[in-house]
Amino acid sequence: MEQGRSHGAVSGPGAAVPAQATPSARGEHTHDASEYDYGRPAGSRRVPQRYSVRGQVLDALRKALVSGELVPGEVYSGPALGERFGVSATPVREAMQQLALEGAVEVVPNRGFRVTSRTPRDQAELAEVRALIEIPALLRLARTVPAGRWSELRPLAETAAVVAAGGDRAAYAEADRAFHRALLALAGNQQLVLVADELHRRAQWAAPVRADGLVADAAEHLRLLDALGARDAAEVEALARRHCGSCP
């Protein structure tokens, strides 16, 4: 017997497809992709483009994973989720297949998709890999980036702090990753940014920060910027290692 109950609907705003996501006759809608580039330098944002219903559903499901609306061990049916989102089952299944590739869910034949349960070992392994990638990059940036450049990232860190104070884990997860993307983008290596962001996303699913820990987590962004500006390598490494190990 399969473990977990079958669910169709995901409650709460984190999982709902926005009204502007209503599919057109071709199954797509026009959407400004810059909304999904929160934290990118302004000059690198993409121009408005066609954004699929599948993409909207995938975003909603990812937020639901972080917020806890999609519960580890539970089975969710594609057709019922499609009814909840007001779309056909096809974009839901496609989005779930993508999440399966990312390790967030697993296919349950003839039933739907079960949200993966992450063990403490999984969490520790993700934290270790993040640290191996991000800490050397940050130490190099501390040596090479002019001190004045770090102030340019303070608005992102302050925004994350404001979002954290609101207690919305899914919104904070986005703000947190936006800050880290902008930070690592200073290394000038897009592949580094992409790989680190994907690891960060997976870590957020594995060990989401409790709502009462968001403010403390966000405060570390500002402390990290101060340490980078002071070229304090020891403090940069300590903060980055702790942050990777308790990521939201």
N, C-alpha and C positions, 0 to 999 in steps of 0.2 A: 504494500500500500504506500502511495506517495505521501510524504510528510507535508504538512501545511495545507491550509484551506485555499480554495479557489476564490479569487476576488476579481471584481470587475471594475469598480470605481475607486479612484484615488481622491480623497476629499481634500479640501483646502486649496488656497490660491496657488501653491507651489506647483500643482500638477495640472492646472487648468490651462487649455490652449487659449491664448488671448483672443479677443473678439476679432482683431484684424487678421487672425490666422484662418478665418473662414475660407475654405477652399473655393476656387473659381471653377468654372466648367472644366478647366484643364487640370484641376487638382493642385493648383499652385496659387500663391498670392504674391503681390508685390510688397517687398519689405526692405527697409533700410538696414543693410547688413552692419552698419556702424554701431547699431545697438548691441550687437554681439561682439564688438571689439572693445568693450569697456576696459580701459587701461592701456590700449595701444597709443603710441605717440600719434598726435593728430595727423601728421604727414603720411603715416602708413596705413590709415584706415581705408577700407575698401569703399568703392562707390556703391550706391544703391544697386541691388540686383534682385533677381527672382529668388525667393527663399521658399523651399518646399514645405508642404504640410508635414512631411516626415521630419524635417528639421525642427519644426515647432513642437511636434510631439516628443522628439528626442530631448529637446531642452526641458520640456515640462517633466518628463520622466527623470531626468538627471536631478532636477531640483527636488523632486519627490524622494529620491534616494537619499539626498543629503538631509532633508528635513525629517526623514523618518516616516513619511507617509507610505512609502513602499517598505514593508517590513521584512527583514531577513527571514528566510524560511517559508514565507508565504508564496502561494502560486496565484498569478494574475492572468486572466484570460484576455487574449487579444481582441476578440469581438466585443466583449463587455467594456473594455477600456476605450475601444473605438466609439461605442455608444456614449460613453461619458464625455469624450472629447468632441463629439459631434462630427466625427469623420468615419470613413470606412475602416475595416480591420486591417487593410493592407499597410497604410503608413505606420500603424501601431506595431504590426509584426516586423516591419523593416527596421523601425527604431529599436525594438527589443532585440533583433538579431545583432544590431550594432552593439548594444549593451552586452550581449553575450560574448562578442568578440573582445570586449574590454574587461570581461570577467565579472561584471556586476550582476548578471542573471545567468541562469542556465535553462535550457529547453527541457520542458516536461512533455513528452509526446502525448498528443491528443488532449492536453489540458491547458497548456500555456507556458508561462515562464516563472521560474522560482527565483526570488531574490537571493543572491549568494550570501552566506554567512561567512564573515571574515574572522579568522582566529587571531589571537594575540601574536602568533608567529607571523601570520600574513602582515599584520600591522607593523611589526618590527622589521620585516624584510623591506617593506615599502619605505619606511623611514631611513633604513640604511642606504638604500639605493639613491634616494633623494639627497641624502647628505653627501654621498660620494660624488654626485654630479654638481650640486649647488655650492657646497662649501669652497672647493677650489676656485670656482668662478668668482665667488664673492671676495675671496682673499685677493685674487688678481685685480678685481675692480677697486678694492681698497687701496691698492698700490698705484693704480694708473689713472683713475678718474679724478679730475680736479674737485676739490672739496665743495665748490659752489654748485656743482651739478646735482648734488644730493638734495638740495632744497627744492629742486624741480619735482621731486617725487613726493614731497610732503603732502600736497593736496590729496593724492591717492591714499596715503596712510591715514590722513585725517578723515577722509570719507569712509574708509573701512572702520574707523573708530566710531563714527556716528552710526553706521549701520549696525555695528556690534551692540551699541547701547540699545538699539531697538529690539534685540533678541531674536531676530529672524535668521536662523542658521543657514537657510538656503541663500538668502541675499548676502549674508556675510561670506559664505563660501565663494561667491562670485567676486566680491570686493577684495577678498584675500588673494585670490588667484590673479586678479587684475594688477594688484600691487607687485606681486612676484614676477609677473610677465614683464612689466615695465622695468623692474630692477634688473633682471637678467638680460633684457634687450640691450642694455648698455654694453654688454660684451660683444655685440655686433655679430652674433651667431644665431641665426634663426632656428637652426636645428636644435640647438641647446634649449631655446625657449619652448619649442614645440614638445620636445621630449620631457622636459621638466614639468611643463603644464599638465601633460597627460598623467605623469606619475602623481602630481599633486592632486589631480581630480580623483584618481583611484584611492589615494590616501584619505581623502575627504569622505568617501563612501565607507572605507574600512573603519575609520575611527572619528566620527563627527564630534566636534567639541560640544560639550553641554552648553546650553544657553547661558548659564551663569559664568561660563569661562570665556565667552567671546570677548569681553572688554579687556581682560588680561592678555589674551592672545593678540588683539589689535594693538595694544600698547607696545608690544615687542617690535612692531614695524617701525615706530618712531625711534625706539631705542637703537634699532639696527641702523637706521639712517644716521643717527648721531655717532655711532661707533665707526661707520664707514667714513663719515666726514672727518673724524679724528684720526683715521688710519690706525685704529686700535685693532690689530689683527686678532689678538686673543679674545677680545670681547665680541668681534664679528663672528668668530668661529663658535664661541659658546652660545651666542644667541641663535645662530643659524642651526646649530645642532639641536638645540632645545625646540626650536620652532618646527623643524622637520619631524621631530619625534612626537609632537602633539598637534599636528596640523588639523585644521577644521575641515 
